[in-house]
Amino acid sequence: MAADLAVERLEEVLLNAGFGREIPAFFSWLGVTMYLTQAANLAALSAIADCASPGSELIFNYIDQAAFGGPKQAPSPDFVEVQRVVAAMGEPFLSGFHPATLAADLRVLGLELEEDVGEAALVQVYDPLNLNSLRPVAELHTARARVLGSNRRSSIGPNPVRCSR
């Protein structure tokens, strides 16, 4: 089932698709966060925490928020090129997360950060001999999180839809 998370709330999409929280689920959210606003990302992550069974897992990739103009350093040339290409295709990057605060940000939403890996480390693991000539982009990360067992309820967004528990 296709969904536009920029305009649809994930809670509604999951409920309309018949999603049930009785058994743990695995959410693959690759190539999504960078195309959503920070508010849309937080709302969707909160919905996953509210709707999924405790112990469910989520994998997602994200851009280090500093790449969008932080005072520390300029983005890498590889990131600038990727950003230019996706913007030219009509899909500009909109937001990211701060790696230093990601664990705390996820915990507030009801998720526990299990792992956060930079793209260079992933390339080293999955293409150690550089057979694919991959050029890792320093600003890209892949994170894995687990849904906590609390019964917290989201208050992100107007009139949030509650998943049945």
C-alpha positions as MATLAB code, in Angstrom:
seq = 'MAADLAVERLEEVLLNAGFGREIPAFFSWLGVTMYLTQAANLAALSAIADCASPGSELIFNYIDQAAFGGPKQAPSPDFVEVQRVVAAMGEPFLSGFHPATLAADLRVLGLELEEDVGEAALVQVYDPLNLNSLRPVAELHTARARVLGSNRRSSIGPNPVRCSR';
ca = [
       0.000    0.000    0.000;
       1.524    3.288   -1.116;
       1.470    6.253    1.249;
       2.611    9.864    1.105;
       3.935   10.422    4.615;
       4.283   14.119    3.934;
       0.473   14.380    3.989;
      -0.795   11.110    5.518;
      -0.266   10.041    9.101;
       1.391    6.674    9.439;
      -1.112    5.639   12.109;
      -3.942    5.950    9.575;
      -1.996    4.147    6.865;
      -1.193    1.254    9.196;
      -4.758    0.975   10.475;
      -6.219    1.141    6.952;
      -3.840   -1.620    5.850;
      -5.045   -3.872    8.672;
      -1.799   -3.705   10.621;
      -2.038   -5.353   14.018;
       0.317   -4.974   16.931;
      -0.176   -8.510   18.234;
       3.127   -9.766   16.862;
       6.459   -7.969   16.484;
       7.056   -6.300   13.147;
      10.078   -5.131   11.195;
       9.943   -1.716    9.525;
      12.376   -1.014    6.692;
      12.392    2.745    6.291;
      15.302    3.171    3.915;
      15.461    6.212    1.657;
      12.612    8.011    3.410;
      13.702   10.334    6.223;
      15.713   12.734    4.107;
      12.686   13.514    1.934;
      10.394   14.375    4.852;
      10.344   17.382    7.130;
      11.585   16.956   10.683;
       7.984   17.139   11.938;
       6.831   14.423    9.524;
       9.753   12.200   10.526;
       9.039   12.585   14.228;
       5.329   11.915   13.705;
       6.016    8.749   11.697;
       8.595    7.431   14.160;
       6.220    8.127   17.024;
       3.462    6.279   15.165;
       5.713    3.244   14.755;
       6.439    3.287   18.487;
       2.716    3.629   19.286;
       1.398    1.097   16.786;
       3.987   -1.673   16.812;
       4.382   -4.425   19.335;
       7.143   -3.937   21.905;
      10.328   -5.461   20.542;
       9.465   -4.589   16.952;
      12.412   -3.207   15.032;
      12.991   -0.409   12.575;
      15.888    0.246   10.257;
      16.233    3.644    8.635;
      18.858    5.769    7.019;
      19.276    9.469    7.553;
      21.472   12.449    6.832;
      23.512   14.120    9.547;
      21.626   17.376   10.153;
      24.933   19.274   10.162;
      25.076   18.746    6.381;
      22.229   21.229    6.020;
      24.360   24.156    7.117;
      25.723   23.661   10.586;
      28.443   25.914   11.950;
      30.960   23.085   12.424;
      31.980   22.190    8.877;
      30.921   22.307    5.264;
      29.306   19.196    3.802;
      31.534   16.810    1.878;
      31.785   17.228   -1.904;
      30.137   13.799   -2.344;
      27.145   14.897   -0.281;
      26.865   18.184   -2.171;
      26.798   16.241   -5.447;
      24.148   13.770   -4.252;
      22.089   16.653   -2.893;
      22.334   18.473   -6.241;
      21.282   15.383   -8.218;
      18.209   14.596   -6.107;
      17.128   18.244   -6.076;
      17.410   18.343   -9.887;
      15.101   15.307   -9.986;
      12.507   17.216   -7.961;
      13.150   15.357   -4.704;
      15.293   17.667   -2.553;
      16.609   16.573    0.810;
      14.565   18.259    3.529;
      15.921   17.161    6.892;
      18.133   14.886    8.910;
      18.956   13.959   12.473;
      21.822   14.846   14.775;
      23.828   11.650   15.418;
      24.887   12.907   18.865;
      21.278   13.275   20.043;
      19.592   10.529   17.998;
      19.391    8.050   20.896;
      17.736   10.603   23.198;
      15.430   11.846   20.424;
      14.253    8.291   19.691;
      13.796    7.426   23.367;
      11.356   10.328   23.801;
       9.309    8.811   20.959;
       9.299    5.320   22.491;
      12.207    3.814   20.543;
      15.575    2.528   21.711;
      18.534    3.131   19.399;
      20.321   -0.189   18.975;
      22.872    0.784   16.334;
      23.917    3.813   14.293;
      26.463    3.196   11.543;
      28.059    5.623    9.118;
      28.034    4.779    5.439;
      31.822    4.331    5.301;
      31.604    1.557    7.903;
      28.833   -0.163    5.949;
      30.861   -0.071    2.743;
      33.833   -1.530    4.628;
      31.683   -4.424    5.870;
      29.744   -5.160    2.683;
      32.373   -4.317    0.045;
      35.733   -4.652    1.833;
      37.628   -5.263   -1.397;
      36.003   -2.254   -3.080;
      34.751   -4.457   -5.912;
      31.868   -2.059   -6.554;
      33.880    1.178   -6.379;
      31.422    2.603   -3.875;
      32.036    6.138   -2.650;
      30.575    6.427    0.843;
      29.024    9.758    1.723;
      30.205   10.822    5.176;
      26.896   12.472    6.099;
      24.792    9.327    5.570;
      23.961    6.969    8.433;
      21.909    3.816    8.896;
      20.255    3.269   12.256;
      18.436    0.361   13.876;
      15.943    0.942   16.678;
      13.633   -1.185   18.808;
      10.134   -0.342   20.032;
      10.131    0.002   23.813;
       7.618   -1.826   25.949;
       5.986    1.212   27.502;
       2.392    2.193   26.806;
       3.265    5.800   26.051;
       0.987    7.588   23.646;
       2.093   10.070   21.014;
       1.095   13.689   21.199;
       2.933   14.686   18.037;
       0.789   16.327   15.388;
      -2.771   17.554   15.507;
      -5.437   15.057   16.555;
      -3.216   11.986   16.509;
      -4.850    8.694   15.554;
      -4.344    6.072   18.218;
      -3.472    2.569   17.186;
      -5.434   -0.107   18.960;
      -3.462   -1.732   21.744;
];
